[in-house]
Amino acid sequence: MRHVELDAVVPGESAKTVFTALARFDRFPELAPHVQATTVHAALPETRGSSSWELHFRSGLLRWTETDLFDTTALTIGIEQEDGDFDSFAGTWSFTQDGENVAVHFEADFDFGIPSLEGILDPIAERVIKETVAWAVTGLFERTELRTEVQLGTPADAVGV
């Protein structure tokens, strides 16, 4: 099982605004170059949503459909793969007001279920997931400060995963 985390601070925003903006998974293809496509089946204001994802991964696409649990009181989004290329994939987004800033925390655990290839596939998937989250947050909120080390490069570089 591989674990990936990303922390960021969005200055001068409300946690509710950042939560609502990042819950718009339909916008991720325009924000994050790794994202080939998203199809949102159900989203806010529903508390239980669903979305399908296609990310550029190695020389093909990484695909899955996930359940999205939106908690507008706690300002969290829980995600869990229903079907797809991972053997398991689950995570959480959380948004916390810190004075005039918003702390954004994303974490996920995933497993392809192929032990003989985990040394090859897992590091690439970790990088793609982390960069996708970073691209989305910085794309929506320009003044975002990433607190986790991540090299975004240019969008053209990102697709050549």
N, C-alpha and C positions, 0 to 999 in steps of 0.2 A: 504494500500500500504506500503510495507516494502522497506527501502533504505539500501543499502550496499555499503561501500567504502573501498578501499585499496590504500595506498600510499607506494611507494618504491623508493629507489635511487639505480641506477646501476652505480657504479663508473667506470671511464675510458673507456666508450663506447660512440658511437655516437647515437643520438636519432633515426636516420634512421636505424641503425643496430638493435637496440632493437625493434623498430616498426616492422621491417621485420621478426625478429625471433618470436615475440609473435603473429604475424598474421598467423603463421603456426599452425592452430588449429588441424591439423592432428597429431601433436607431443604431444598434451596434454595427451593422455592416458599413454604415457611412462613417463611423467613428474609429473602428479598429480594423486595420488592413488584413488581419488573419481571418476575419469573419467573412466568409463567402456569402452566407445567407442566414437569416433567422425567420422563422414563421411562428408568430404568436397566436396560439389557439385560444387563450383566455388570459386576461391581465387585470390590473387594477381597474375598477374598484373592487373586483372580486378578491376574496382572500386566498383562494386556491386558483392558481393559473397553470398554464402549460405552454411550453415553447420548444421548438425544434431548431437545432443548430447545425451548421456546417462550417468547420474551420479548416483553413489550409494547413495541412500537416504532412511533412515530408514531401512526397511527390503525388499526394492525393488529398482526399478530404476526410476529416474526422467528423463523424455524424452521431447525434444522439437527440432524444426527446426527453425533456425533464419536466417534473412537477415543480412549480414555483409557489411557495407559500409566503404570502405578503402579510406581515403583521404591522399595521399602520400605527399601533400604539407603541410597541417596542422598537419600531423602525428597523426591522430586520426582514431579510428575504432568505428563506431556506430553499435550497435547490437539491433535487435528487433525480438521477437518471431513471427513467421508466424503461427505456429501450435504447440500444445503440452500441457503439463500438467499444465502450468501456465495459469491463466486467462489473465494475461499480464506480459510481461518481456521485458525490454528495458534498454540499458545502453551505456556507452562510455568508451573506453580506450583512454588515451592521453599520449603523449611522448614529453617531453620538454627538450631541451639541457640546462644545467645549468653549465657553465664552462666545466670541463672535465667529468661531470657526467650527467646522464639522470634521470629526475624525471618522474616516471611512476604513473599515476593516473587511477584507475578503479572505476567506480561507476555504479550502476544499481538499478532500481526499479522493484519490482515484487509483484504480488498478485495472490494467488491461487483462489480467488473468493469464498472462503468458510469461511465466518466470524466466524462460530462456532469453527473452527479448527485453526484459525490464531495464537492463543497463543501457540499451539503445533507445527504446521508446519513451521511457519515463522522463528523462531529462529534457527531451524535446517537447513533450506534452506539458511539462511544468513551465517551461519557458513560454510556450504559446499561450497558455492560460493566463500566466502572470502578465505578459505583455498585452493581452486582450483587455484585461481589467484596467491596466494602466492607461492604455490608449483611450478607453471609454471615459474614464474619470477626467483625464486631462483634456479630452476633446470636448467634453461638456462644460468644464470649468477650467478656463485657461490658467488661472493663478494657482492651480493645485500643486501642492508640494508632495512629491512621492517620498515616503519614509522607508521604503523597501528598495534595495538596489535592483534596478532593472534598466537595461539598455534598449531604448526604443528605436534608435536609428531613424531611417526614413520609411514611409509607408511602402515604397518599392522594395526596400531591403527585407521588410517583414514578410512579404508574400513568398519570398524564396526560401521558406523554411525547409 
